[in-house]
Amino acid sequence: MNEFEQDHNIEIQKQFAMQAKRFDQEGYPLSNTEYLKWAIDNIPLNKDYLALDNASGTGILARALARYVKTVHAIDASRPMLQSGKEAARREGINNIIFNEGFAQSLPYDDSFFDLTTCRLALHHFYDVYKPLQEMVRVTKTSGYIAIMDLVSPDDRQISTFYNRLENLRDSSHTYALTEQEMLELFRRYGIDIIKAQTRDVEMVLDDWLDLTDAPKDSRAAITESLLQELDGGKKTGMRPYIKDNKIYFLHTWMLIVGQKV
Ligand SMILES: C[S@@+](CC[C@H](N)C(=O)[O-])C[C@H]1O[C@@H](n2cnc3c(N)ncnc32)[C@H](O)[C@@H]1O
């Protein structure tokens, strides 16, 4: 691991120690049941499955999966996120999740251990996306499934550069959201047979989104200004802002991609 990756891991742990308490807050898209249902309806599930949710955070997806599989291992680099997840699972009466602290790029599991591996909304935080995906493929059984749900960047290179800069201003652990094409290529690169690839827009309230990361005042002002300028016909941010009920909203695009290890 080089020193930049080490620094990034520290940044991740700092950022999510801060987000852990409010991560599951009601009304925010992360725990919205509609988006969880989208995942549950499209990921192959079976009561005999041993599943892994990689970079699981508080286990929002792991908890949704737990009802449909035998056991879920939820691994994450942030102890406070895992702690919030454990408390939530206890409150919800879920007892088939095993929470583990660890890094997505060096999973502490044997080869071909899981029937299903998932990773939601974490790829765009990884220092590099290749090693975590390679690890997910390694720990998945042949004919097992790999499902990723993540933000995707706009296709246009210039807009995507601006978009990722704004995301990083709001959360310094944001690295890069792949484009749809890059996500498909990532699966193909590891020989995963793609069985589903879908996208959908997710409505975000700008202030709520900035509050979750406790974005610094100047970053907050710069992001808001960029969205207002776009609303005035200025440079495209890739965030597609609009005003509703006197609030600034914007759209994220989430991609769900499901493949089979061949
Ligand atoms: C935006 S949260 C998403 C959490 C969860 N997957 C969900 O969908 O609710 C990103 C999570 O990725 C974790 N993370 C980021 N980089 C990681 C890495 N290299 N290894 C393990 N966890 C990582 C963070 O600690 C954080 O909990």
The ligand as a Gaussian input file, in Angstrom:
#p B3LYP/6-31G(d) Opt

LIG

0 1
 C      -21.476000       6.034000       1.518000
 S      -21.109000       4.779000       2.640000
 C      -22.136000       3.445000       2.047000
 C      -22.415000       2.435000       3.131000
 C      -23.312000       1.274000       2.700000
 N      -22.688000       0.460000       1.687000
 C      -24.666000       1.752000       2.247000
 O      -24.977000       1.609000       1.077000
 O      -25.413000       2.280000       3.079000
 C      -19.501000       4.256000       2.156000
 C      -18.894000       3.219000       3.108000
 O      -17.735000       2.688000       2.503000
 C      -16.773000       2.454000       3.509000
 N      -15.467000       2.367000       2.857000
 C      -14.896000       3.268000       2.043000
 N      -13.720000       2.817000       1.606000
 C      -13.552000       1.582000       2.149000
 C      -12.559000       0.589000       2.037000
 N      -11.486000       0.784000       1.281000
 N      -12.727000      -0.560000       2.692000
 C      -13.829000      -0.768000       3.455000
 N      -14.791000       0.142000       3.617000
 C      -14.677000       1.303000       2.943000
 C      -16.928000       3.641000       4.436000
 O      -16.380000       3.392000       5.698000
 C      -18.446000       3.799000       4.451000
 O      -19.026000       3.075000       5.501000

